[in-house]
Amino acid sequence: DGLKEDGCFVFNGDEPLLEQRAKDLNVEQYRFGLKADNDVSASDIQGTDTSTMFKTNLDEETTVTIPVLGDYNVTNALAAIAVGHKYHIDLKKEAEALVDFDLTKNRTEWLTGKKGERILSDVYNSNPTAARAVLDSFANVN
């Protein structure tokens, strides 16, 4: 309700509830998400245990690397890229900013256990859906 008449609703187009809400709004809309039908989408998603690389439909030549793993973090990066693109920020500059952003403690933070085991701590404001997203993110790790 706080969006001005001349504002732009930038939203995750992969979320059905937001898609439904957007239908009721009479403002400019800009969608981001993993699905190809969004205004800003990702492809060629590949990950390691410490980073995720992907391309966007905005520039297939530029690889964006984020210092975290998981498709859910790609979606977060796409939100930033979508807003930047809306305001004419070059994707290469956005990619440079995303490559080494700082996370808050307990956000996809690798810890070392007493016996040398690696533990992924992603408990900041966690919930069952977020925990599932972290587990799913291991599917893209090479």
C-alpha positions as CSV (number, residue, x, y, z in Angstrom):
1,D,0.0,0.0,0.0
2,G,3.0,2.3,0.4
3,L,3.9,2.2,-3.3
4,K,3.4,5.5,-5.0
5,E,1.4,5.7,-8.2
6,D,4.5,6.5,-10.2
7,G,6.5,3.8,-8.4
8,C,7.7,0.5,-9.7
9,F,6.9,-2.8,-8.0
10,V,10.1,-5.0,-8.3
11,F,9.2,-8.5,-7.1
12,N,10.1,-12.2,-7.2
13,G,8.1,-13.4,-10.2
14,D,8.7,-17.0,-9.0
15,E,6.4,-16.4,-6.0
16,P,2.7,-17.1,-6.8
17,L,1.4,-14.9,-4.0
18,L,3.4,-11.9,-5.2
19,E,2.3,-12.6,-8.8
20,Q,-1.3,-12.6,-7.6
21,R,-0.8,-9.3,-5.6
22,A,0.9,-7.7,-8.7
23,K,-2.3,-8.3,-10.7
24,D,-4.1,-5.9,-8.4
25,L,-1.6,-3.1,-8.7
26,N,-1.8,-0.4,-11.4
27,V,1.9,0.5,-11.4
28,E,4.9,-0.4,-13.4
29,Q,6.2,-3.9,-12.6
30,Y,9.6,-5.5,-12.9
31,R,10.0,-9.2,-12.2
32,F,13.1,-11.2,-11.2
33,G,13.6,-14.9,-10.4
34,L,15.0,-18.2,-11.6
35,K,12.3,-18.8,-14.2
36,A,13.1,-17.6,-17.7
37,D,9.8,-15.7,-18.1
38,N,11.0,-13.0,-15.6
39,D,12.3,-9.7,-16.7
40,V,15.6,-10.6,-15.0
41,S,16.4,-14.3,-14.7
42,A,19.4,-16.5,-14.1
43,S,20.9,-19.4,-16.2
44,D,23.9,-21.7,-16.1
45,I,23.9,-21.8,-12.2
46,Q,26.9,-23.5,-10.9
47,G,28.3,-23.7,-7.4
48,T,31.2,-24.6,-5.2
49,D,31.1,-24.9,-1.4
50,T,31.9,-21.1,-1.1
51,S,30.4,-19.4,-4.1
52,T,27.8,-19.6,-6.8
53,M,28.2,-18.5,-10.4
54,F,25.5,-17.7,-12.9
55,K,24.6,-15.7,-16.0
56,T,21.6,-13.5,-16.5
57,N,19.3,-12.9,-19.5
58,L,20.5,-9.3,-19.4
59,D,24.0,-10.2,-20.6
60,E,24.9,-13.8,-21.5
61,E,28.6,-12.9,-21.6
62,T,28.9,-11.7,-18.0
63,T,29.2,-14.3,-15.3
64,V,28.0,-13.1,-11.9
65,T,29.8,-14.7,-8.9
66,I,28.4,-14.4,-5.4
67,P,30.4,-15.5,-2.3
68,V,27.6,-17.8,-1.0
69,L,26.0,-21.0,-2.2
70,G,22.4,-21.8,-3.2
71,D,19.7,-20.9,-5.7
72,Y,18.0,-18.9,-3.0
73,N,21.0,-16.6,-2.8
74,V,21.0,-16.3,-6.6
75,T,17.4,-15.1,-6.3
76,N,18.6,-12.5,-3.7
77,A,21.3,-11.4,-6.1
78,L,18.8,-11.1,-8.9
79,A,16.7,-8.8,-6.8
80,A,19.7,-6.4,-6.5
81,I,20.5,-6.8,-10.2
82,A,16.9,-6.1,-11.2
83,V,16.8,-2.8,-9.2
84,G,20.2,-1.9,-10.5
85,H,19.1,-2.6,-14.1
86,K,15.9,-0.6,-13.6
87,Y,18.1,2.4,-12.7
88,H,20.6,1.8,-15.6
89,I,23.5,0.4,-13.6
90,D,25.8,-1.7,-15.8
91,L,25.6,-5.4,-15.0
92,K,29.4,-5.6,-15.0
93,K,29.5,-3.0,-12.2
94,E,26.8,-4.9,-10.3
95,A,28.7,-8.2,-10.7
96,E,31.9,-6.5,-9.3
97,A,29.9,-5.4,-6.2
98,L,28.3,-8.8,-5.7
99,V,31.5,-10.8,-5.9
100,D,32.6,-10.0,-2.4
101,F,29.8,-8.5,-0.4
102,D,29.8,-9.1,3.4
103,L,27.3,-11.3,5.0
104,T,26.0,-11.1,8.6
105,K,27.2,-13.8,11.0
106,N,25.5,-17.2,10.6
107,R,24.6,-16.6,7.0
108,T,26.0,-19.5,5.0
109,E,29.1,-19.4,7.2
110,W,31.5,-22.3,7.1
111,L,32.8,-23.4,10.5
112,T,35.3,-26.1,11.5
113,G,34.3,-28.7,14.1
114,K,36.5,-30.1,16.8
115,K,37.6,-33.0,14.5
116,G,38.1,-30.9,11.5
117,E,34.7,-31.5,10.0
118,R,33.1,-28.6,8.0
119,I,29.8,-27.3,9.3
120,L,27.6,-24.9,7.3
121,S,25.9,-22.4,9.7
122,D,22.9,-20.7,8.1
123,V,20.9,-20.2,11.2
124,Y,20.4,-16.5,11.1
125,N,16.6,-16.0,11.3
126,S,16.1,-19.6,10.1
127,N,12.9,-21.5,9.6
128,P,12.0,-24.8,8.0
129,T,11.6,-23.4,4.5
130,A,15.0,-21.7,4.7
131,A,16.6,-24.9,6.1
132,R,15.2,-26.8,3.1
133,A,16.6,-24.2,0.7
134,V,20.1,-24.6,2.3
135,L,19.9,-28.4,1.9
136,D,18.7,-28.1,-1.7
137,S,21.6,-25.8,-2.5
138,F,24.0,-28.7,-2.0
139,A,22.7,-30.1,-5.3
140,N,24.5,-27.4,-7.3
141,V,27.8,-27.8,-5.5
142,N,30.6,-29.3,-7.6
